[in-house]
């Protein structure tokens, strides 16, 4: 293999191609099946990219094509173009060749960054220069694999955890991350809500406060919203400040009622309570819908130029 000039395309047997860098790519059965179908119909359209490691061609780009060839009996040879690079540059090329179209997932990028830092001994600044990325990007990718709890890393690998949520989780101690994920799934929290809940947890001074937030994250969100709503604002007119106070009272009452409905509801009531309370709850349903519709109309009017 030493006589193989860089950039030259040669035909290699599928079995001779090493896949030591496969560990930096997530499996994608659907994409591999689609590639197999394409190769069965049209053959290999573009050459693989390989480098030499101990005289053996190691795959840098074309993992799906090689996986497809292994399940197609008629495909035993593949074309490959040689790139002569050192170990750090080989990892950078894997990322660079798959950057177009955003084909690499954040976890795959994180694996490469971690390998460059921990295996090849590069500083985060050197990795940023090599990958032509900002140092903050390198720091975030490294945190995805080194600050996440093991269970969260596995969920991220399987696609059960979004990179957006994973980035927020890295701000928390590992012991709180799994509970935060469970709370987010249970309450169907949005990414913005998860970020706010994480902010609240980080501001806690005791374990009991953290447990209370994780047990009832939506209640914590509403309380935080209420605390951020002042009872008087100098920018408002007299009428505006009256509405502000009414909003505070109404939102506080809704928060308390929602908490009771979620945690207790009908199970807490005696049979004699139901007939007396039913008219009030029917009015709550109707009035809340009416208020919501009127509030939406008001917002539309206020948003007009």
C-alpha positions in Angstrom: 0.0 0.0 0.0 3.0 2.3 0.3 2.9 2.9 -3.5 -0.6 4.3 -3.4 -0.4 8.0 -4.3 -2.6 10.4 -2.3 -5.8 11.2 -4.2 -5.6 8.2 -6.5 -8.7 6.0 -6.7 -8.2 2.2 -6.4 -10.5 -0.8 -6.2 -10.5 -2.6 -2.9 -12.2 -5.7 -1.7 -14.9 -5.0 0.9 -13.2 -7.3 3.5 -9.9 -5.4 3.3 -11.4 -2.1 4.4 -11.0 -1.4 8.1 -13.7 0.4 10.2 -11.9 1.5 13.3 -13.5 4.9 13.0 -17.0 3.4 12.9 -17.3 4.0 16.6 -17.7 7.7 15.9 -20.9 7.1 13.9 -24.4 6.2 15.1 -26.1 3.2 13.4 -28.9 4.2 11.0 -30.7 1.1 9.8 -33.1 3.0 7.6 -30.4 5.0 5.8 -28.3 1.8 5.3 -31.3 0.0 3.8 -31.9 3.0 1.5 -28.2 2.9 0.5 -28.4 -0.8 -0.2 -31.3 -0.3 -2.5 -29.5 2.4 -4.4 -26.4 0.4 -4.8 -28.3 -2.6 -5.9 -29.9 -0.5 -8.7 -27.1 1.9 -9.7 -23.9 0.5 -8.2 -21.4 2.6 -6.4 -21.8 6.2 -7.5 -19.0 7.9 -5.5 -15.7 6.5 -4.1 -15.0 6.0 -0.4 -12.5 8.1 1.4 -9.8 6.1 3.3 -6.5 6.6 5.0 -3.7 4.1 5.7 -3.2 2.8 9.3 -0.5 0.2 9.6 -0.7 -0.4 5.8 -4.4 -1.1 6.0 -7.0 1.2 4.4 -9.2 2.6 7.2 -12.6 4.1 6.2 -13.2 7.8 6.8 -16.3 8.4 4.7 -18.7 5.8 3.2 -19.8 3.7 6.2 -23.3 3.2 4.8 -21.8 2.1 1.4 -19.6 -0.5 3.1 -22.5 -1.7 5.2 -24.6 -2.0 2.1 -21.9 -3.9 0.2 -21.7 -6.5 3.0 -25.4 -7.4 2.5 -25.3 -7.4 -1.3 -23.7 -10.6 -2.6 -23.0 -9.1 -6.0 -20.8 -6.3 -4.4 -17.4 -7.5 -3.4 -15.3 -4.6 -4.6 -15.5 -0.8 -3.9 -13.6 2.2 -5.2 -11.7 4.3 -2.7 -9.7 7.5 -2.7 -6.7 7.7 -0.5 -6.1 10.6 1.9 -2.7 10.7 3.6 -3.4 12.2 7.1 -2.3 11.9 10.7 -4.7 10.6 13.4 -6.2 14.0 14.5 -6.7 15.1 10.9 -8.4 11.8 10.1 -11.0 12.5 12.8 -11.4 16.0 11.6 -12.0 14.8 8.1 -14.7 12.5 9.2 -16.5 15.5 10.6 -15.7 17.7 7.7 -16.9 15.3 5.0 -20.2 14.9 6.8 -20.8 18.5 7.6 -22.6 19.4 4.4 -26.3 19.0 4.9 -25.9 18.5 8.7 -25.6 14.7 8.3 -23.6 14.2 11.5 -25.5 14.3 14.7 -24.3 16.3 17.7 -23.4 13.2 19.7 -21.2 12.0 16.8 -19.5 15.4 16.7 -19.1 15.1 20.5 -17.4 11.7 20.2 -14.9 13.1 17.7 -14.2 16.1 19.9 -13.7 13.9 22.9 -11.3 11.6 21.0 -9.2 14.6 19.9 -8.9 15.9 23.4 -8.6 12.7 25.4 -6.9 10.4 23.0 -4.8 12.7 20.8 -4.0 15.2 23.6 -5.1 18.4 21.8 -6.3 21.3 23.8 -9.8 22.6 23.2 -8.3 25.6 21.4 -6.3 23.4 19.1 -9.4 21.3 18.4 -11.4 24.4 17.6 -8.7 25.5 15.1 -8.5 22.0 13.5 -12.2 21.7 13.1 -12.6 25.4 12.2 -15.1 25.9 14.9 -15.4 28.3 17.8 -14.0 27.2 21.2 -17.5 27.4 22.8 -18.7 24.9 20.2 -16.0 22.5 21.2 -16.7 23.0 24.9 -20.4 22.3 24.3 -19.7 19.1 22.4 -17.3 17.8 25.0 -19.9 18.5 27.7 -22.4 16.3 25.9 -20.4 13.2 26.6 -18.5 14.1 29.7 -21.1 16.0 31.9 -24.1 13.8 31.1 -25.1 11.0 33.3 -24.6 7.6 31.7 -28.4 6.9 31.4 -28.8 10.3 29.7 -25.9 9.6 27.3 -27.6 6.3 26.3 -30.9 8.1 25.7 -29.1 10.7 23.6 -27.4 7.9 21.6 -30.8 6.2 20.9 -32.5 9.5 20.0 -34.7 9.4 23.0 -33.2 12.7 24.3 -32.8 15.8 22.2 -29.4 17.5 22.0 -31.2 20.7 23.1 -32.4 19.1 26.3 -29.0 17.4 26.8 -27.2 20.7 26.7 -29.4 22.0 29.4 -28.9 18.8 31.5 -25.1 19.3 31.4 -25.6 22.4 33.6 -26.9 20.1 36.4 -25.1 17.7 38.6 -25.3 14.1 37.3 -27.5 13.1 40.2 -30.3 15.5 39.1 -30.2 14.8 35.4 -32.2 11.6 35.3 -34.9 13.1 37.5 -35.0 16.2 35.3 -35.5 14.0 32.2 -38.3 12.1 33.9 -40.0 15.3 35.0 -39.8 16.8 31.5 -41.3 13.7 29.9 -44.0 13.4 32.6 -45.1 17.0 32.2 -44.4 17.3 28.5 -42.1 20.3 29.0 -40.9 22.3 26.1 -37.2 23.1 25.6 -37.8 26.6 26.9 -39.5 25.3 29.9 -36.7 22.8 30.6 -34.2 25.6 30.5 -36.3 27.6 33.0 -36.7 24.7 35.3 -32.9 24.1 35.2 -32.4 27.7 36.1 -34.7 27.3 39.1 -32.9 24.2 40.3 -29.5 25.9 40.0 -30.8 28.7 42.2 -31.9 26.3 44.9 -30.1 26.3 48.3 -31.4 23.0 49.6 -32.2 19.5 48.4 -35.8 19.8 49.5 -36.3 22.8 47.1 -34.8 20.8 44.2 -37.1 17.8 45.0 -40.1 20.1 45.1 -39.3 21.6 41.7 -38.7 18.1 40.1 -41.9 16.8 41.6 -44.0 19.7 40.3 -42.1 21.5 37.6 -45.1 23.2 36.2 -46.1 24.6 39.5 -42.5 25.9 39.9 -42.7 27.5 36.5 -46.0 29.3 37.3 -44.7 30.5 40.7 -41.6 31.8 38.9 -43.8 33.6 36.4 -45.9 35.0 39.2 -42.8 36.3 41.1 -41.7 38.0 37.9 -45.0 39.8 37.6 -45.0 43.0 39.6 -48.0 44.5 41.4 -47.3 47.9 40.1 -45.3 49.2 37.1 -44.5 52.9 36.7 -44.8 52.6 32.9 -48.5 51.7 33.2 -51.5 54.0 33.4 -53.9 53.7 36.4 -56.1 51.3 34.4 -53.1 49.3 33.3 -51.9 48.8 36.9 -55.4 47.7 37.9 -55.3 45.1 35.1 -51.8 44.0 36.3 -53.1 43.3 39.8 -56.1 41.4 38.4 -53.8 39.4 36.2 -51.6 38.5 39.2 -54.6 37.4 41.3 -56.1 35.4 38.4 -52.9 33.6 37.5 -52.3 32.7 41.1 -55.7 31.3 41.4 -55.4 29.3 38.2 -52.0 27.9 39.4 -53.5 26.7 42.7 -56.6 25.2 40.9 -54.4 23.4 38.3 -52.2 22.0 41.1 -55.3 20.7 42.9 -56.8 19.2 39.8 -53.6 17.4 38.8 -52.7 16.1 42.3 -56.1 15.4 43.9 -59.2 16.1 41.9 -62.3 14.0 42.2 -60.6 11.4 44.4 -60.3 13.8 47.3 -64.0 14.8 47.2 -66.8 13.2 49.2 -70.0 12.2 47.4 -71.8 15.1 49.1 -69.3 17.6 47.6 -69.9 16.7 44.0 -73.4 18.0 43.5 -72.6 21.3 45.2 -69.4 21.9 43.4 -70.4 20.8 39.9 -72.2 24.1 38.9 -69.1 26.0 39.9 -66.8 23.8 37.9 -69.1 24.1 34.9 -68.9 27.9 35.2 -65.1 27.7 35.5 -65.0 25.7 32.2 -67.2 28.2 30.4 -65.8 31.4 31.9 -62.2 30.3 31.4 -62.8 29.6 27.7 -64.5 33.0 27.3 -61.7 34.8 29.1 -59.1 32.9 27.0 -60.9 33.9 23.7 -61.2 37.5 24.8 -57.6 37.6 25.9 -56.5 36.2 22.5 -58.5 39.0 20.8 -56.9 41.6 23.0 -53.4 40.3 22.2 -54.2 40.4 18.5 -55.4 44.0 18.8 -52.3 45.0 20.9 -50.0 43.4 18.3 -51.4 45.5 15.5 -49.2 48.5 14.4 
